[in-house]
């Protein structure tokens, strides 16, 4: 049964994606020791030190926020429960903060939220789903999270190979690779 978040999906395209997913993951960045290390290294740090490490890893220029803002960021991220991302809306008011950055923070802090990715959104559009990539629109990111979760639930047995990575990451990488595949 197709989850409601996937309403309107082109099931043939979706099934093609899942059929190719194991191969797509092999040619993707699935074997990235630095990424895998980040998944666990951030868990060993506390407070805003986690955010600093993530920012450095993704190349986000460190902002000069005061301790109150730093604490607000950490508190907001801590209370955000997957798959609902509505709690992070207040963070979008901070200078240079968008949903891509927030998705990275959530991904590495919680090891579950998918990283907001333009190519993955374009792949979802190829499946007939309206999932626009708009880094400054929380509604678009929220829909992306819901659709990734729907794909995770809809995935046929064996479509998501066993890796030491979150399944949301596998889907995001796979979608990006699928979008970039040559088409006839």
C-alpha positions as CSV (number, residue, x, y, z in Angstrom):
1,X,0.0,0.0,0.0
2,X,1.3,3.4,-0.9
3,X,1.7,5.9,1.9
4,X,-0.4,9.1,1.6
5,X,2.8,11.2,1.3
6,X,3.4,9.5,-2.0
7,X,-0.1,10.2,-3.4
8,X,0.2,10.8,-7.2
9,X,3.5,9.0,-7.6
10,X,4.4,7.4,-10.9
11,X,4.7,3.8,-9.5
12,X,6.6,2.6,-12.6
13,X,9.3,5.3,-12.1
14,X,9.3,4.5,-8.4
15,X,9.7,0.8,-8.9
16,X,12.5,1.5,-11.5
17,X,14.2,3.6,-8.8
18,X,14.0,0.9,-6.2
19,X,15.2,-1.7,-8.7
20,X,18.3,0.4,-9.4
21,X,18.9,1.6,-5.9
22,X,21.4,-1.0,-4.8
23,X,23.5,-0.3,-7.9
24,X,23.1,3.5,-7.5
25,X,24.4,3.3,-3.9
26,X,27.5,1.4,-5.0
27,X,28.4,4.3,-7.4
28,X,27.4,7.0,-5.0
29,X,29.2,8.5,-2.0
30,X,28.1,5.6,0.2
31,X,31.6,4.6,1.1
32,X,32.6,7.9,2.7
33,X,34.6,7.4,5.9
34,X,34.6,11.1,6.7
35,X,30.8,11.2,6.6
36,X,30.5,8.0,8.7
37,X,32.9,9.5,11.2
38,X,30.8,12.6,11.4
39,X,27.7,10.6,12.2
40,X,29.4,9.4,15.4
41,X,31.8,12.2,16.2
42,X,29.1,14.8,16.7
43,X,27.4,12.5,19.3
44,X,30.5,12.6,21.4
45,X,30.4,16.4,21.7
46,X,28.1,18.5,23.7
47,X,26.0,21.6,23.0
48,X,27.0,24.1,20.4
49,X,30.4,22.2,19.8
50,X,28.3,19.7,17.8
51,X,27.0,22.5,15.6
52,X,30.5,23.9,15.1
53,X,31.8,20.5,14.0
54,X,28.9,20.1,11.5
55,X,29.4,23.6,10.2
56,X,33.0,22.9,9.6
57,X,32.3,19.6,7.8
58,X,29.8,21.1,5.4
59,X,31.8,24.3,4.8
60,X,29.3,26.7,6.5
61,X,31.1,29.9,7.6
62,X,30.9,30.2,11.3
63,X,28.5,32.9,12.4
64,X,29.0,35.2,15.3
65,X,26.0,34.3,17.3
66,X,25.8,35.0,21.0
67,X,25.4,32.3,23.6
68,X,21.6,32.8,23.8
69,X,21.2,32.2,20.1
70,X,23.5,29.2,20.2
71,X,21.4,27.7,23.0
72,X,18.2,28.4,21.1
73,X,19.6,26.5,18.1
74,X,20.5,23.5,20.2
75,X,17.2,23.5,22.2
76,X,15.2,23.8,19.0
77,X,17.0,21.0,17.3
78,X,16.8,18.8,20.4
79,X,13.0,19.1,20.7
80,X,12.4,18.5,17.0
81,X,10.9,15.0,16.6
82,X,11.2,13.2,13.3
83,X,9.4,13.5,10.9
84,X,7.8,16.8,12.1
85,X,10.2,19.6,11.3
86,X,7.8,22.5,12.1
87,X,9.7,23.4,15.3
88,X,12.7,24.7,13.4
89,X,10.8,27.5,11.7
90,X,12.2,30.1,14.1
91,X,15.8,29.2,13.1
92,X,15.1,30.4,9.6
93,X,15.0,34.0,11.0
94,X,18.7,33.7,11.7
95,X,21.1,35.3,9.1
96,X,22.4,32.7,6.6
97,X,20.3,29.9,8.0
98,X,18.2,27.9,5.5
99,X,16.6,24.5,5.4
100,X,19.7,22.9,3.8
101,X,21.8,23.9,6.8
102,X,19.1,22.9,9.3
103,X,18.7,19.6,7.6
104,X,22.4,18.9,8.0
105,X,22.3,19.9,11.6
106,X,19.3,17.5,12.2
107,X,20.9,14.8,10.2
108,X,24.1,14.7,12.0
109,X,22.7,15.4,15.5
110,X,19.8,12.8,15.2
111,X,21.1,10.4,12.5
112,X,17.6,10.2,11.0
113,X,16.5,13.4,9.2
114,X,17.3,13.4,5.5
115,X,19.7,16.1,4.1
116,X,17.7,18.5,1.9
117,X,19.1,18.0,-1.6
118,X,18.2,19.7,-4.9
119,X,18.9,16.6,-7.0
120,X,16.8,14.4,-4.8
121,X,13.9,16.8,-5.1
122,X,14.3,16.8,-8.9
123,X,14.3,13.0,-8.9
124,X,11.1,13.0,-6.9
125,X,9.6,15.4,-9.5
126,X,10.5,12.8,-12.1
127,X,8.4,10.4,-10.1
128,X,5.4,12.8,-10.5
129,X,5.7,14.2,-7.0
130,X,5.6,18.0,-6.3
131,X,8.5,18.4,-4.0
132,X,10.2,21.7,-4.9
133,X,13.6,22.6,-3.7
134,X,13.3,25.9,-1.9
135,X,15.9,26.2,0.9
136,X,14.1,29.2,2.5
137,X,10.7,27.5,2.6
138,X,10.1,25.1,5.6
139,X,6.9,23.8,3.9
140,X,9.0,22.5,1.0
141,X,11.5,20.9,3.3
142,X,8.8,19.4,5.5
143,X,7.2,17.8,2.4
144,X,10.6,16.5,1.3
145,X,11.0,14.8,4.8
146,X,7.5,13.3,4.5
147,X,8.1,11.9,1.0
148,X,11.5,10.4,2.0
149,X,9.7,8.7,4.9
150,X,7.0,7.5,2.6
151,X,9.6,6.0,0.3
152,X,11.2,4.3,3.2
153,X,7.9,2.7,4.2
154,X,7.0,1.8,0.6
155,X,10.4,0.3,-0.3
156,X,10.2,-3.3,-1.3
157,X,12.0,-5.9,0.8
158,X,15.7,-5.8,-0.2
159,X,15.5,-2.5,-2.0
160,X,17.3,-0.7,0.9
161,X,20.6,-2.6,1.4
162,X,22.0,-2.9,4.8
163,X,24.6,-0.2,5.5
164,X,25.7,1.5,8.6
165,X,24.0,4.6,7.4
166,X,20.5,6.0,8.1
167,X,18.0,4.8,5.5
168,X,17.0,8.4,4.8
169,X,20.6,9.0,3.7
170,X,20.5,6.0,1.5
171,X,17.3,7.3,-0.2
172,X,18.7,10.8,-0.6
173,X,21.9,9.5,-2.2
174,X,20.1,7.1,-4.4
175,X,17.6,9.7,-5.6
176,X,20.5,12.1,-6.4
177,X,22.2,9.4,-8.4
178,X,19.0,8.3,-10.1
179,X,18.3,11.8,-11.2
180,X,21.8,12.0,-12.8
181,X,21.5,8.7,-14.7
182,X,21.5,9.0,-18.5
183,X,18.0,8.5,-19.9
184,X,16.9,7.2,-23.3
